[in-house]
Amino acid sequence: MRNLIVAGVSRSGKSILSRRLSVELRLSHIPVDAFVSTLARVFPQCGITHFGPSFKGMCEDQEPFLLELTRQLNFEDISYILDCYHILPAFLAGKLNWNSGDVVFLGYPNADPEQKLFDIRKYAHAPDWTIEIPDDEMLENIVKFIEHSRFLKLECDRLGLRFVDTSRNFEDALDIAFQELAVFAER
């Protein structure tokens, strides 16, 4: 059994895919967002947060944490799926030297912001953080997520990493990613 990292922008399907793979492959689902939220509230001095002046900067700030987390999980011989927003393709290829499993990045570089907002509202359920965000503010976030998606797609192409575009046919795109990752993990 190989470990998996499911990474990418917010609302791209990371948790849906990770949960599904976790059940199918009997891997521990580790949602890194839970750690980030906890550390931001309890230990704000760590500087680990969901927000910041730049997407790349936030990701780089969390690299030491992610590096140590994966080392510890591997040391304890835990088979896992890491569900992670704040990670860059270059980090996986460089500092993390990810060779103990497979990775997929998800994003929506070709999404229409208004349609994405509609979809987010349609599928949101408590305690989803997007429920409390007004439409105009959520649209601003979506535009940023689309920009982040484009950056991730370019980086994945450059580094030869898998990128799944969930801009359209969201469920079909997740099904294809599921099938590819399930086959890899069973090797």
N, C-alpha and C positions, 0 to 999 in steps of 0.2 A: 504494500500500500504506500502510495506517495502522498505527500502533503500538497495542499493547494492554496494559492492566494487568489482571491477574487477582489480586484481593486477597481477603482474608477470614481466617477463623479456621483454626487448625491442624486438620488431618484433615478438611477440608471438600471436598477434591478439586482444590485450586488447581494443584498440580503435575501431576496427571493431565491436567487440561484444558489447561494451558500446554504440556505436551509434545506432546499431540495436535495442538493448533493450530500449534505450531512446525513440526512435520513437514508438515502439510497446507499451511500458508501460506508455508513457507520463511522463517520469522522466527527471529531469534536468541532462544533461551530464556534468560532471565537470572533465576536463582533468587536473590533477595535474601537469603534465609536463609543461603546460602553466604558472602556478604559479612559478614553480621551475626556468624555464628559465628567467622569469621576475625578480624574486628576485635575481638571480645570476648576472644579468646585472645591475639592478638599486641599489640593496643593497648588494654588495658582502661581506660586513662585517658580514652579517648574517650567512655566511658559508653554505648556502643552495645551492647545485650545483648538476649537473648530473654526475660529475666526482669526483674521490677520490681514495685514496690508497686501499680501500676495499669496496666491495658491502655492506657488513654488516655495516661498519662504516658510509657510506653515508646514509643508511636507518635510522640508529640510530640518526644521526644528524638531520633528518627531522621529527622525532617523535613529538617533541613539536608543530611544525607547523601543522601536520596532526591531532593531538589531538585537538588543538584549532579550526581548520577548521571544523571538524566534530561536535564539541560542538556548534559552531556558526550556522551551517546549521540546526542542530536539534533544537536549540533555536528558530530559525526563521521559523521552521516547513516547511522546504523545502524538498520535496521528491527528491532523487537524486541517480545517479550512479557515484561513485567516480572511475575514471580511473587513476590508480596509479602504477608507476614503483617502487618507493622507499619505499616499505613497507614490513615488515617481518611478517610471520605468528605468531611468538611469541608476537609481539606487539599487534596484533589484539586480541589474546587470553589473554594477560596480561594487559598492561597499558591502551589500548583503551577500553578493556572490551566490544568488539563489540557484542551488543545484539539487535541492532535496525534494523537488516536486515541480508542479506546473503552475502557470500563472495566466490569468486572463484579466484584461482591463475592459471595463464597460463604460460607455458614454453615448452621448447623442449629439455628435458634431453637426448633423444635418437637420436638427429639429427646428420646427417653427415654435417660437416662444409661446405664442397664444395657445397653440394646440397642446404643448407640453403642460402648460398651466391647467388646461381643461382636464388632461389625463391625470395630473397629480391630484386635483380636487376630486376627480371621480373615484380614485382608488385609495385616497387617504382615509385612515381610520385611527381612532384614539389608541395610543397616545402619540400619534404622529406630530412631529414638530411643525410641519407645514400648515396644520389646521389653524393655528393662531396667527399666522402671517397674513396680512392684507394682500389682496391681489397685486396691487402696484409694486409692493415690496418683493413679493414672490417672483414677479416678472423680472425685476432687477437681478434677483438671485439666479433665475433660469438663464438669463443672458450670460452671466458669469460662468455658469456651469457649462453652457455651450462652448464658450471660449476655452475653458479647461479641457473639455472633451476634444476639441480640435488640437490643442497642445499635446494631450495624451496620445491621440491617434498618430500624429506626426512622430512622436518619440517612439511609440511601439513599432511603427513602420521602419524607422531608422535602426532600431535595435533588434528587429526580428521577433518581437513579442506579439502574442495574440491580442487583438482588439476586436470587441464585438460592438457594433453600432446598433443601439437600441432606439434610434431616432424614429423609425417606422417599424411596424410589425413587431412590437415589443415582445409579445409572448413567443412568437416564432423565433426571434433572435435568441431569447433565453433558452428555448428548447434545443436549438443547435449547439449553443455553448454547453448546455448540460450534457448532451450526448458526447461531444468531443472530450470534455473533462472527465466524465464517468469512465470512458474507455481508457484514458491515460492513467487515471488513479488506480484502476484495477490491475495494471501491469505489475 
